[in-house]
Amino acid sequence: MLPSEGLYPAVLSFVSALEAIPHLGARQALAHLLTSLLVAQSLHPADLMRATLSPLTVPARQRYRRLARAWTRPWLSPSVLTPVLVRAVLRLLSVLPPAPAPDGGWVVVLDSVRCGAWEIFTVGVAWHGRAVPVGWAVLPYPWPKGRFTPTVCSLVRQVAAAWPADQPVHLLADRGFPSQELFATLRRLGWGWTVRVRAMSYLRVAGRDCWAKDLLVAAAKPTWRSWPATYGTGATAASGTLIIGQGLPVLPWHQRTGGSLRHRAAQQAARRRHLRSKHPGRPPDASEETDAWVILFSSCAQTQAVAQGYRRRWTTEGTYRDGQGAWDGRHGWDLEAVVAHQRAAGPVERLVGLWALGTLLQCWLGAQTLRPQAGAVLTAHLRQWATTPRLSLWARGQFALTDPRGHLPTWLVQAIGAATVQLRLVAPPPDPAQPEAA
């Protein structure tokens, strides 16, 4: 395991290459904070302050004060960090390009996660099973009346303002987000979209007005069907393609055992019980019948490509899990537990900013293990981390940073140095319309 003293110089060079902070002292403070996160693998104040590098012996109380001051600084706020992250993500992800959207360009995922009394909205770039956050917004929960949709649209505009005009974008979102305002915002920005809509959404399909659930009868389960459709009415109505289906369920090979099938059946039964208990005393609704169907509203008319591409929305779920409990509930960064103790939106925004920056760098380290240039020594270490190669980029980066044998310090410094070099390149990033790396 590489200590803070060995990791800090490389992280400081990385932070300097981001060109986010002109002041040297502020860059050093941010590098100290990011190094502490990578070494401690936790956002808990106690873990961060113990991992903070200091040339002198500093009492714990003073370390806590220094850490508390970081949540009042502007370095990690979305207004400062979003343009930096957009530039960094486009540069770094181009080394191991993700698969393009159905209509070309980059796939970004809009989603939210609830942490205690706070709702965190994020926009992340889908990258090999994870969504690297580039923008975020915070609302108290329960949401203030009339603030949900304006906050989402403002977040999308904030990311779009930093996004290069020559790099097309396709946004994915779940059924909690569709609205006329959102589609109007995406249309003005020139972004494509694929958004799941509710069964009770009212649309104009093939020249007639109807509920989305009325079309389920015409859709066949093993296939996907599509119709030209309009969401909303008036000048802000959005035109697109309505795609409905369930598809043919195909399980990965490692989920086809008897135990996995029993676990899946238990999950589905628990889901049905949850739906029945949401409104006790009311007659049963059609949720059990409609919940299994996927109803998508997309700016792209390629039915199969859109249906397959929407699966990448789940990349953000893995990213949220990494930030909280990770794969087993014990190896994550405890974002939810830390955010839940905050009393103001400002510190929450800064915590999320540190999480986003740390996620980018740790996923970059994980991606380097997938490159052909990884080398035989690193490949041998990969076989010791898990019995199968099914490790996410984030988990690979964590194993490299926390390797107890301490055989990877030179490689870690070189990998972070490679990110620094990539950020300092003058040439613009290539278009992601390339085949996804294995």
N, C-alpha and C positions, 0 to 999 in steps of 0.2 A: 504493500500500500504506500503510495507516494505521499509524503507529509506536505504540509502547507509550504514549508520552506522551498521544496523542490518544484512545486506546482505554480507558486505565485509569479515568478518571472515570466513564464509562458502565458499565464492568464493576463498579466499586465500588458504584454505585447498584443494579445488578442483584443483587449478592451481599447487600447490605443488605436488599433486598426479599424475599429468600429467608427471612429471619428464622431463619437457622440458627445464627448465632453472636452472642451478646449482647455480646462484648467487641470494641471498636472496633479494637484492634491486630490481633486475630485475623482480623477481617473484611478489614482492609487486606492482611494477608499472603496470605489466600486470593484476594483480587482480583488481587494481583500475580502469583500463580501461574497463575491462569486467564488473565490477560492474556498472560503469557509463552507459554502453550500456543497461544492463538489467533494470536499474532504469529509464533511459530516454526513452528507446524504440526508439532510433533514432541514426543514425550515423552522424548527423549534428554536426559540431564542437561546435556550441553554446550550443546545448543540452548536449553534452558530458561534456563540461567544467563546466556547471552549476551543473551537477550531481556528479562531481568528489569530493570524500571525502578528506578533508584536516583538520588536527588538528588546524591549524591557519587560520585566515582570509587572503585570498590570492586575490589580485586584478585580475580582469577578464583578463587583458592583459598577466599577468604571467601564468594564467591557459591556455590561448591559446598557449603560447610558450611551455609549458610543453606538451600539446597535440601534437603540431607540431613535437616535438622531438621523439614522439612515432613512427611516420611514417618513421623515419630514423633508428630505431633499428632493429636487425635481428630476434627478438622473433616471429614476425608475418609473416615472409617470408615463402614461400612454402617449401624451402629447410630445414628449421628447423621444421615447424609445420606439414608437411605432415606425417612423421613417427609417430609423437605424436598423430595426429588425427586418423590415421589408427588403432593404438593400442587402443585408447580410444573408438572409434566407435565399434570395435569388442567386447570390454568388455561390454560396456553399452547396446548395442543393443541386446546382448544375453539374457538380462533380460526379454525382450518382443520381442521374435525372429520374424523376417519377414518371409514371405513365401519364400521357396527356388526357385532357377531358374529351368527351365525345365530339365536341366541336373544336377541339384544339385548345392549347393554352394550359394554364395552371389550374389545378383544382384546389379551391379553398373551402373550408367547412365552417359554417356558422352554428354555434351551439351555446349552451349555458350549463353551469353547474352550481348547485346550491351548497353553500358552506355556512351553516348556522343561520344567522340573521342577514346573510348577504347572498345575492345572486350575481354570479360572475358570467358575463357574456364574452365569448372569445371568437376570433376569426383566426383560423390556422391553416397553413398550407399542408396538404396531404403529401406524406413522404414515406413510402415503404412501410405502411402499417401504423404510422403515427401522424398527428397533425401538429406541426410546429407553430405555436402561437405567434402572431405578428401584431395583433390588436386586441384590446379588451375594454370593457366598460363594466361598471359596478352599480347595482341598485340594491337598496335595502329590501328585505323580504318580511312581510308581504309587500308586493310591489305597490308603490304609490299610484293612485288612479291616473290613467292616461299617460304613464311614463314608459311603458314597455316598448311599444312600437317606435316612438321617437328615439329612444335610446338605441334600439337595434339599427335604425336607419342612420343615426349619427355615427355609430361605430363603423358601419359599412363605408360611409363617406370618408371617415378618417383614414381608413386603410387605403381606399381608392385614391385619396389625395397624395399618398406617398408611393403609389404603385406606378411603374413606368407605363406610359401610354402605349408603347409598342408590344407589351406583354399581355395577351388576352387572358381573361379570367373566367372561370365557371364556378359558381357558388352552389354548394349543397347545404340544405337545411331540413330539419325535421318538421313535423306537422304543427308545432307550436308557433311557428314564425310566419306563415303566409299572411299577407295583407296587401291591400291595394297600394298602400304607401311604400311597402318594401319593394314590390314589383316595379312601381314607378321610379323609385330610386335606382334600382338595378338597370332599368331601361335607359335612364339619363346617363348613367355611368358607362354604358356600353358593355356591361357584364352579362354573360350567360348565366342561367340558373337551372337547377333541378330541385324542387321543393316538394316535400310530401305534404298533402293536404288531408284534412279530415273527411270522414265519410259524410258529415253534415255540411260540407261546403257547398254553396250554391253557385253554379257555373252555367255558362251558356255553351252547350256542346252541340255541334253539328246543326246550328240554327235554332235550337230550342233550349229553354231554361229548365234546369233540373238539379236535384241533389246528386252529389257524386255517388252516393250509395245506390241510387237507382240504376246505375250502369253496371253494378256487380253481376246482375243476372245475365247481361250480355257478354261478360268476360268468362273465358274458360280458365280453369285452375292451372293446367300445366303450361299455359302460354301467356303472352302479354298482348294486350290490344291497345290501340291508340285512336284518338279522335282530335280534330282541331277544336280548340276550346278557348273561352274568354273568362278570365277571373275578374269579377267586379263589374261595375256599370259606370257609365259616364265617360268623361275625358281621361280618367286615370285607370280605366279597365285595361288589363294586360292580356295580350293574345299569346297563345302558345299551344302546346300539345299536351293533352291529358292521356296518361299512360296508366293502365290498371292491370294488375295480375298478381299471382302468387309465385309464379315460376316453379320449376321442378326442384324440390329440395335436394341438394347434394351436400353430404357431410364430408368433412376432411377425413382422411384415413384413420387419424388417431382418435376420432370421435365416433367410431362405428362399433366399439366394443359393447358388450352387454351392460357393463357398469355405466358407460357414457349415455347409452340410450335410456336406462332407468333414471339417471340424473336429469336428462332432458325432459322426460315425461313428468317427473316431479316438479320441475320448474314450470312447465306449462299448466299443470294442475294448480300450483300456487298462484299463477297469474290469473287463472279463471276465478279462483276463490277471491282474490283481491278485487277483481272487477265486480263480483257480486256483492262485496261488502262496502263498496264506495258509497252507495246510496241505500242504506238499509230502509226497508219499509216501502220502497218504490217498486213498481212492477219491473220485471227484467227488461232491459233494453236490447238493442241489436249489437252491442259491443262485442259479444263473443263471436258473432258471425262476421262482423266487419273488421275486427282487429287483425285478423290474419292476412287481409288483403293489403296491398301496397298501392296507393293512389298518388301518382306523381304528376306535377305540373311543371313542364320544362319548356325552355326556349329552343331546345333542340328536338328535331322530329325523328331522330334515329332511335326507334323504339327499343331494340335489344341493347344498343350501346348505352342508352340512358338507364335502362333497368340494371345493367351490370355495373355502370359507373356509380350509381347511387350507393352501392355497398361501401364505397370509400368514405361515406359519412361516418361510419363506425370508427374510423381512425381517431376521431376526437375522443371517443369513449376510452380507448386505451391510454391516450395522453392524460385524461383526467384521472384514470386509475393510477398511473405512474406518480402523479403529483400527490396522491392521497395515500393509499395503502399498498400500491404495486400489486404484483400477481398473487401474493399470499396474505395481504393485509398488514405486513410487518416491515417491508423493505421500501416503502414509498417515502415521500417527503412531507407527509402530514399537512398538506395545504389546508384541508378542511378544518382540522383541529386548531391550527394557528389563526386562520382567518376568523373563525367563530368567536375568538376572544377580542377582536378589534371592535372599537366603539365608533370609529369614523371611517368615511369612505377613502380618505387620503392614504392612510397606512395600508388599507386593503389593496389599493391600486399599486402601491410600491411593492408589496409582497408578491402580487401577481406578476409584476415586471421582473422581479428577481427569478421567479419560477420560470417565466418565459425565456429569459436569457440563459438560465442554467439548462433548461430543456434543449435549447438549440445546441449548446456546446456539448452536452452529454450525448445527444443523438448523433452529432457529428463524429464523436469518438467511436460510437457504435457502428456508424456507416463505414468508417475506415477499416473495420475488421472484415467487411464484405468485399473490399476491393482486391483485385488480383495481386496488387503490390503489397498485400499484408505481410507476406513472408512466412516461411516455415515455422519459425519460433512462435509467432502469434497464432498460427493455425493449430499448433500443438496445444496452446493454452485454451483455445476455443473448445477443444474436445474435453477439457477438464471442467468446464463451467456447467455443462448440462449433458444429459444423455441423448438429447436430440438437438438438431440445429434450429428449432423453433424458438428463437430468442428475438425479442424486439430490439430495435436500434437502441432504445433507452436502457434496456436491461444489459445489452452488450457493453454500452458505455459505463454503466455502473459496475459491472464485473471487472472491467479493465481498471477502473479507478480504485476499487477496493480489493484487488487481488492480494490475498494475505501473504503470498510468497514473495511479493515485492520484486518480481522479475521484469516488470514492464515500465519502470520509470523513464528510461530513455525513449521508448516508443511513445509514451504519453506526451512527453515534451515535444517530440517530433510531430505527432499528430496535431497538437494545438498549434505548433508552428506552421504546419501546412494550411490550417484554417486562416492564420494571420496572413500568409502569402496570398491565399485566394482572395481575401478581402481587399488586399492592396492592388489587385490587378486593375488595369485601366480598361480593358476590353469589357463590353457589356456581356451579361450572361446569355447563353444560347437559348433558343426557343425549346421548351421541354417536349416538343413533338418528336420524341425518340422512343424506341422500345425500352421498357423498364428493365433495369439490371436484375440479374438473378440474385 
